Amino acid sequence: MTPRKRLESYLRGSASALLPLMLALAALACAAPLLATAAVESQRAQADASPDATPEQWAVYGQFTNLTQWHPAFTAPYSGSNSMDPHARNAETTDVTLFAGARLWQGAELWLNPELDQGFGLSDTLGIAGFPSGEAYKVGANKPYLRLPRAFVRQVINIGGSEETAEAAANQFTGTRAANNLILTLGKFSVVDIFDTNAYAHDPRSDFFNWAVVDAGAFDYAADSWGFTDGVAAEWTQSWWTLRGGVFALSTEPNGTVPDTHFRQHSVVGEFEIRHQWLGHPGKVKLLGFMNRGRMGSYRDALSLAQQTGTQPDAGAVRRFQNRPGIAINVEQEIAPDLGFFARASTNDGSKEAFEFTEINRSVSAGLSLRGDRWGRHDDTVGFAAVVNGLSGAARDYFAAGGMGILIGDGRLNYRLEKIVEAYYSLKVVKQIALTADVQYVANPAYNRDRGPIPIFGLRVHAEF
């Protein structure tokens, strides 16, 4: 099923249920600036009245992001159904999100994030394994449509240690908590809200654009076609380390729009984080492991069936319950107060089809993030990153024989590593609005030496209120 047909099916099944939420979203969108201003004034008044004033019981924030990309025509002697269009093309995506929160009881918060989405990634988000826009989903629509990507409860349990202050932000109340704590999160959210985070490369609304830069490329995390799922996560923080674990629902079928709410198909994720000081500058190292359990196809089984039937290999025709593990390492390190370094390396079981994310079996990325203090622009940021993605031997044979995946499939394959470099400049226009120019250069898109290279130019407008 094509991305557009998947979205049409999803919308037909959920339109009536979402109508009341759409009306509420429209009302909140109109009222959000006034509500936010009132909340700030109320908090200030409470703080002025008493240092022990009761913390706010609710909060509303919002964001708007439009991301437009364009590429010129490039060399492509042949194309498949999952190839990037070799003609000059442009595409744009827009999303508007509200972050509505309420305090439930001591240490507990409820957050809902209704969102309007519109637009498509380049070539309907196909043709490059490390896709160039983290704002592009595997489905799209020309008209705005409503979703509820996040609806979760977070419980913070203080264990001890010094007191830390959390600043008010989207999906976070202002307040204090103990340095040693246990945080439980239950509901619908994104796995990478909690796992594989990085201060310099993780948010396509504010830093890099590319999928394999903002996340570990081989981290095939549980998610629907938009990147969200149902699950539960726990984070235990003590002194210089944090241990995280979670269980999440895989989609009912690979790259599906609906999660398996019975958790028969699921993913287990664990991560250990170490915090340190290097020459007086803070840094983190994270080691992550995951195991997906679901109905997925083996590349070798698909090739064997294709040889027997004289057809193209199809992983969907040989799906059965199997496990697919993977690991990733994630580093962030401050070099100077305005300069940071980041790197990730990841690998997964390449004998089976990708379940949720993209066709990457091995990936290494690294880069730098520089704040604009050196030229008098403290709120501006410059970023540079490079990433190399690879396929397993079984995956190479599958795609060379004409197999199709989630994002790639040219009908044949002259294999080479997929190599991408990205640079961006984010200009803070005013406090609430940032404008970002981005350029990427993709060599061997979808691991195919016969196609490309592709230069991709992007412009992002992001506003917060």
N, C-alpha and C positions, 0 to 999 in steps of 0.2 A: 504494500500500500504506500502511495506517495505521501510526502509530508503534507501536502495540501488536503488530500483525501483523509488522512489521519485526523487533521484538525477539524475538517467538516464533520466527521463522525463524532468527534469529541464534543463539538459545539451543539450538534443536534441532540445528544444525550443529556446535556447539562444546561441548555439555554433556559428552560422554564425554572429550574431550581436556582439559577443565578440571577433571575430578574430582580427579586427584592434586594439582593446584594448590589446590583448595578445601580439601583435607585439610591441606595444608601451611600455608595461610593460617590455618586454625583453630588449628593448633598454635602458629604464630608469634604469633597474637593473644593466646593464653594466656601465652606465655613472654616477650612483648615487654617488659613492665615490668621483669621480672627481668634480661633480657638488657641492657636499656638501663642499669639500675643497675650491673650488673657491668662494662659497658663504661666507664662514667664512673669507677668506682672504679679500674679497671685503668689508665685514662689518668692519673688523679691519682697513682697509685703510680709509674707510669713517669716522670711529670714530677718527682716528689719525688726519685726515685732518680738522675736525671741530666738536665741541661738539654738534652742531645742525644739523649734517648730516642727509640726508634723510634716513629713515628706509628702510630695504630691502623690495623689492616688490614681491619676491617669495622665496620659500624654498622647499627643498626636503630632506626627512629623510627616513630611512628604518629600518626594523626589520626582524629577522629570529628567529623562535621558533620551536624546536623539543621536543616533550614530549612523553616519552615511559613509559608504565605501565605494571606490571605483577602481577598476583595473583596465589597462589598455588591452588590445588584442595581443595574443601570444601564440607561439608555435604549438600546434597540436595535430600531428598527422592522422590521428584517429581519436574517437571518443566513445565512451560507454554511457549507460543510463545514469551513472553516478559521477560523471566527469564534470569539472568546472567548464562552463561555456568559454571557448577560446576567443570569442568576439569581445570587443570592448563592452563592459557592462558596469552598471552601478546598482546599488541596493541600499535601503535604509530601514532601520528599526526604531521604534519609539515605545517607551514605556513610562507610565505614570503610576507611582506606588504610594499608598498611605500606610504608615506604621502606627497603629493604634494600640496602646497598652493600658493595662489596668493592674493595680496591685490587688492581690487576692487575700493574702495573709502575710504574716511575718516571713520575709525572704522569698515570697512567691509572686510571679508576674505572669500575666496572660498577654500575648501579643498576636494581633491579626494584621495581615498585610494584603488587603485587596489591591489588585493591580489591573490596569488596562494595558494591553499589548497590541502592537500593530507592526506590520512589515515583515521583510524576509532578509535572510543572509544572502550573500552572493551565490548565484546558481542554486537557490533554495537550500542553502547550507550543505553543499555537496562539493566534492572534488579535491579537498585538502584535508589530510588527517589532523594536522595542527591548525584547526580552522581559524581564520584571521579576525573573527569578531565574537567576543564573549557575550555580547548582547543579542546575538542571533541564535534562535532556538532551532530545533529540528523540525518544527512546524511553523507556519506563518499565515497571515491573512492581510488582505488589503485594507479591510475595515477594522477598527479597534474592537477587541473582544475582552471580556472580563475573566479573570481567574482569581483564585485565592492560593497563592504559592506557599504562604506560611500561616499556620494557626497552631501555636504551641504554648505550653506552660513551662516556665523555668523556675526551679527552686534552688536557692542558695542556702547552704547549711554552713555556718561558721564553725571552724574547728579550733582556731586560736592564732596566735601570732600578732604582728603589728596590724594596725588599721590602714586600709587602703581606700582611696576615694575614686569612685567611678563617675565620669562625666556623663551628663545627659546626652543621648544620641538616639538614632533610630534603633528600635528594639532594645533599648537600654535606659533604665531610670538612673537619675543621679542618686548618689548615696554612698555609704561606706560599707565595707565588709572586711572580714579578717583575711590576712594574707594566706593563711592556711584554711582551705575551704573545700567543700564538695558541692558541685553544681550538677543538677539533674535537669535534662531537657526532654520533654515528651510531646509528641504531636507531629505536625507536618512542617518540614523545613528542609534545608539543603544540607547534605552531609558535609560539604565544604564550608558551611557556616562555622563548623566546629573543628573539623580535621583539615590538615594540610594548609593552614592559614600561613600567610607571610606578610609582614608589614610593608614590603616594597613591591610585591607582585601577587595580587590576589583579587582585585576588584576591577572588572572591566568598565565600571562606571566612573572610576577615578584614576586608575593607573594604566597598565598595559591592556591591549585588546586581545591578544592571541590566546586560544584555549590552552595550548601547551606551555605557555608562560605563566598564566594566572593560576594554573593547577598542574600537578604532576601528570604528565601526558599518559602514563600507563596506569594511573589510578582509575580503574573502571568502577566508579562509585555508584551506588544505587540511586536511581533517579528516573522520573518520568521524562517525557520529551522536552520539558522545560528546565529540568535540573533539580526537581524537588521530590520528596517522598515522605512516607510515614515512618516513624522510628522513635527510638529512645537512646539517649546518650548520657554518659556520666563522666565528669571530670574531677579528678582528685588532685589538688594542689598542695604541696608541702615544700616550703623553703625554696630550693633551687630547681625543683622538678615538678612536672605535671604528668599524670597518667590518665589517658582517655580511652573509653571503650563505648561501642554502640552496636545496635542491631537495627537493620533497616530493611524495608520491603523493596525487593526488586520489582520491575514492571511485570505484568502478566505475561508479556512476551518481550524479547529483546527490542529496545528502543520503542517501547510502548507508551501510550498516553495515560494508562491507568495502573497504579501500583497494586501488587498482590496483597490485599488487606488481610488475608489469612496467614501471611508470612510463610507459606509453603516454599516460596522462592524468596530468598533473603540474602543479605550481605552482613557479615560481621567485620567490624573495623576496630583496630587498636592502634594507639599512638603513644609514644613516650617522648616527652619534651624535656630537654636540659637547657637551663638558662645559665649564662656565664658572663664574665667580663674579660675582654681582650684589650690589653693596653689601655684600660680604663673605659672601654666602650662596650655597651651591652650587646649580647648576641644570643641566638637560640639555635639548637640543633634538634630536629624531630625525626624519629624513626617510626614509620607507619607500616602496618601490615593489614591486608584485607583478604577475605575469602567469600566469594560469591557462590551460592548454591542455587541452581535453577535448571530449567530445561534449556539447554544450549547445544549447538551443533559442533561436532569436531570437524576441522578442516579436512583431515585425512578421510573420515567417513564420507564427507560430501564429495571428495574427489573419487573415492572408490565407487560410490553410487553413480556418479556421472559417467564413469568409464563403462559401467555395466549397462546403462540406459542410453548412452550416446547423446547425453544432454550436457548443458553447462552445470557446473557444481552449484549447489544451493544448500547452505548450512541450515536453512529453515526446514529442509526435508529430512534431516537426520537428528533432530533435537531429542535429547533425553536428559534426565536429571544427572548433572555432573557438578564438580567443584572447579572453581577457577581462582587460584590465589595470586597475590601480587604484593610487592613491597615498594616503598619509596623512602627517600631521605630528603630532608628539607632544611636548608641553612639560611639564616638571615644574620647579618653582622653589620653593625654600625662601624664605619671606618673613621668618620669625623662627624661632628654634630649635624652637618648638612649632607652627608654622603653615606649611602648604604649599599651593601653588596648582598646578593641573594643567589642561591643555586638550588636546583632539584635534580635528583636522579631517580628513575623508577623503572621497574620491569614487572611483567606479569606472565602468566601461563599462556603462551602463544599457540597452543595446540587447538584452542577452541575460539569460536567467534566472540567478538566484543559484545557485551550484554547491553551496556547503557551509554558509554561515553563516546569513544572513537577508536578507530583501528590503529592503535599504537601499542606495540609490545615492549619497546625499549625507548627511553627518552632521557636526554640530559639537557638542562637549560641553565643559564646563568646570566647575570646582568648587574647593572648599577642604577641607582636612583639618586639624583642630585637635586636638592632644594635650591631655590633661587637666591639664597642669601648673598652669594658672591657678586651678584649684579643688582642688588637692592630690590629683589622681588621675592620676599620670604615665602609667599604662598604659591609661587609657581614651582613646577617640578619638571625636570628633564629625566627621561628614562631610556636606557639602551639594554637590549636583551638579544641573546642568540639561543637557538634550540635546535637539536638534532633528534629526529625520530626514526625508529626502525621497526621492521616486521620480523617475525620468526620465519624459519624456513617453511613451515607448514602453511603459514599465511601467504608467503610469497607464491608458493605453488598454486594455492587456491585462486588468488587474484590473477595470476598469469594465465590460468585456464578459463578465465571469464567470470569468476565468482563476483558477487556483489556484497558489500558490507553496509554499515550504518551510514558512513560518509563517503566511502571511496569505491571505485570499481570502474576501470576504463575499458573493460572488455579483454584487455591483455596487459602485459606488464614487462617493461625493461627496467628491472629493479635497481634502484639506488636509494641511499638514505635521503629522507626528506630534511632539508635544511632551511631554516627560517631566521632572519634577523629582523628586529623591530626597534624603532626609535619613536619617541613621542615628546611633545612639549605641551604641558598643561598650563594655561594662562588663567589666573584667577581675575576675572573681569571685575566683579564686585564680590562681597563676602559670600553671597548665596549662589553665584554663577561662575562656572569654569568652562573654558573653551579649549579643546585639545586637538592638535594636529598630529597625525600618526602616519608613518610610512612603514611598510613591511616588504621584504623581498623573499619570495618563496622559490627555492631551487628544488627541482624534482617533485612537483606537487603530486600527492598520492603515491609517492615513491617511484614515479615514472620518469626515467631519464628522457623519454621521447617527447615529453610535454613541458612547456614553460621555458625559462623561468617566468615568474609572474610578479611584477611590482604592484603593490596595492596601497592606495592612498585613502586616508580616512579623516573624518572630522566628527568630533563629538561635542555636543552641547549638554551640559549637566547642571541642573539647578536643584537646590535643597531649600525647603521651607518648613 
